[in-house]
């Protein structure tokens, strides 16, 4: 069973250019079960769940370092070992035309979206585990994701929004 948080709550964090946390809100602290002093200055990946594909984070970094936003479903790991899923919106923080850091807002994802994303991420992780070299692992996992998206005739963004909207339609019905 995974931890959750309120549908009206938003987990917020900010990082520097290297991904080290510079700000976390109270919802982040409560859900992650980390004290603020253990988070600030540490890499954001301190909450990375081992069942998350590394290729997804490589894609995320490529997007935000290029100045683009990205939406993604992410499974995080709290200090007490409990996991919690989020629907994340990660974007660069820009000042005077230069990226100075990154900002992420996370909301509670729908159960439908998580049910859709878990098998995809599980296969990506299984592929990554077949390789001893991290770069080969991420490349193979990314190739699998690209193939799945091609099969569905979607970009990653379209896929994320398709499962998000499907979940919202199920709740509204």
WOKA-V959393 format. One record per residue. SS is DSSP state (@ for helix, = for strand, . for the rest). PHI is phi in radians with two decimals (none if undefined). D_LAST is the distance of its C-alpha to the last C-alpha in Angstrom with 2 decimals. Layout:
ss: <SS & SS>
phi: <PHI & PHI>
d_last: <D_LAST & D_LAST>
//
This chain:
ss: <. & . & = & . & . & . & . & . & . & . & = & = & = & = & = & . & . & . & . & = & = & = & = & = & . & @ & @ & @ & @ & @ & @ & @ & . & . & . & @ & @ & @ & @ & . & . & . & = & @ & @ & @ & @ & = & . & . & . & . & . & @ & @ & @ & @ & @ & @ & @ & @ & @ & @ & @ & @ & . & . & . & . & = & = & = & = & = & = & = & = & . & . & . & . & . & = & = & = & = & = & = & = & = & = & = & = & = & = & . & . & = & = & = & = & = & = & = & = & = & = & . & . & . & @ & @ & @ & @ & @ & @ & @ & @ & @ & @ & @ & @ & @ & @ & @ & @ & @ & @ & @ & . & . & . & . & @ & @ & @ & @ & @ & @ & @ & @ & @ & @ & @ & @ & @ & @ & @ & @ & @ & @ & @ & . & . & . & @ & @ & @ & @ & @ & @ & @ & @ & @ & @ & @ & @ & @ & @ & @ & @ & @ & .>
phi: <none & -1.90 & -1.31 & -2.42 & -2.55 & -1.14 & -1.08 & -1.63 & -1.71 & -2.29 & -1.49 & -2.19 & -2.55 & -2.29 & -2.30 & -1.45 & -1.13 & -1.59 & 1.51 & -1.47 & -1.12 & -2.04 & -2.72 & -2.45 & -1.53 & -1.13 & -1.17 & -0.99 & -1.09 & -1.14 & -1.29 & -1.38 & 1.11 & -1.76 & -1.33 & -0.94 & -1.15 & -1.50 & -1.79 & -1.07 & 1.58 & -1.60 & -1.07 & -1.01 & -1.25 & -1.01 & -1.77 & -1.19 & -1.35 & -1.12 & -1.57 & -1.71 & -1.19 & -1.09 & -1.07 & -1.15 & -1.22 & -1.10 & -1.11 & -1.02 & -1.09 & -1.04 & -1.14 & -1.27 & -1.20 & -1.49 & 1.57 & -1.82 & -1.47 & -2.55 & -1.89 & -2.74 & -1.61 & -2.34 & -1.71 & -1.87 & -2.10 & -1.37 & -1.04 & -1.56 & 1.61 & -1.38 & -1.72 & -2.64 & -1.47 & -2.40 & -1.81 & -1.75 & -2.09 & -1.98 & -2.52 & -1.25 & -1.71 & -2.01 & -2.34 & 0.91 & 1.41 & -2.06 & -1.28 & -2.00 & 2.97 & -2.41 & -2.30 & -2.34 & -2.00 & -2.22 & -2.07 & -1.23 & -1.47 & -1.33 & -1.08 & -1.07 & -1.09 & -1.12 & -1.05 & -1.32 & -1.46 & -0.98 & -1.10 & -1.09 & -1.14 & -1.09 & -1.18 & -1.06 & -1.12 & -1.07 & -1.11 & -1.06 & -1.26 & -1.37 & -2.01 & -1.53 & -1.66 & -0.97 & -1.14 & -1.11 & -1.07 & -1.17 & -1.10 & -1.15 & -1.15 & -1.11 & -1.13 & -1.07 & -1.04 & -1.03 & -1.12 & -1.10 & -1.18 & -1.06 & -1.04 & -1.52 & 0.99 & -2.44 & -1.46 & -1.06 & -1.01 & -1.09 & -1.09 & -1.00 & -1.22 & -1.15 & -1.36 & -1.20 & -1.16 & -1.09 & -1.15 & -1.17 & -1.16 & -1.16 & -1.19 & -1.22 & -1.25>
d_last: <25.59 & 25.13 & 25.37 & 22.66 & 22.75 & 20.79 & 17.81 & 20.03 & 23.04 & 24.61 & 27.27 & 30.01 & 33.11 & 35.86 & 38.45 & 41.71 & 42.41 & 43.09 & 39.76 & 41.39 & 39.36 & 40.66 & 37.92 & 35.19 & 33.23 & 32.95 & 29.43 & 30.88 & 33.79 & 31.84 & 29.37 & 32.10 & 34.63 & 37.35 & 39.78 & 40.08 & 43.69 & 42.71 & 40.26 & 41.97 & 44.15 & 42.62 & 40.71 & 36.93 & 36.79 & 37.99 & 34.34 & 33.83 & 32.52 & 34.76 & 31.82 & 31.00 & 32.55 & 35.43 & 34.79 & 31.56 & 33.63 & 36.31 & 33.87 & 32.59 & 36.23 & 37.11 & 34.38 & 35.07 & 38.85 & 38.59 & 37.01 & 33.44 & 30.26 & 28.09 & 24.62 & 24.42 & 22.93 & 25.85 & 26.77 & 29.37 & 31.99 & 32.94 & 36.58 & 36.11 & 34.79 & 31.12 & 28.68 & 25.76 & 23.33 & 22.78 & 21.28 & 24.57 & 25.77 & 29.51 & 31.81 & 35.55 & 37.25 & 39.71 & 42.76 & 45.38 & 43.88 & 44.13 & 41.56 & 42.59 & 39.83 & 36.13 & 33.20 & 29.96 & 26.86 & 24.45 & 21.02 & 18.96 & 17.22 & 13.94 & 14.70 & 13.38 & 15.89 & 18.60 & 18.22 & 18.76 & 21.62 & 23.60 & 25.07 & 26.06 & 27.78 & 29.36 & 30.96 & 32.15 & 33.74 & 35.34 & 36.85 & 38.14 & 39.80 & 41.84 & 43.86 & 46.48 & 46.61 & 43.67 & 43.83 & 43.74 & 40.83 & 38.76 & 39.82 & 38.87 & 35.47 & 34.86 & 36.01 & 33.53 & 30.66 & 32.05 & 32.22 & 28.61 & 27.53 & 29.95 & 28.58 & 25.08 & 26.78 & 25.36 & 26.91 & 25.98 & 24.27 & 22.19 & 21.30 & 20.35 & 18.14 & 16.54 & 15.46 & 14.53 & 12.28 & 10.72 & 10.08 & 8.70 & 6.18 & 5.28 & 5.55 & 3.81 & 0.00>
//
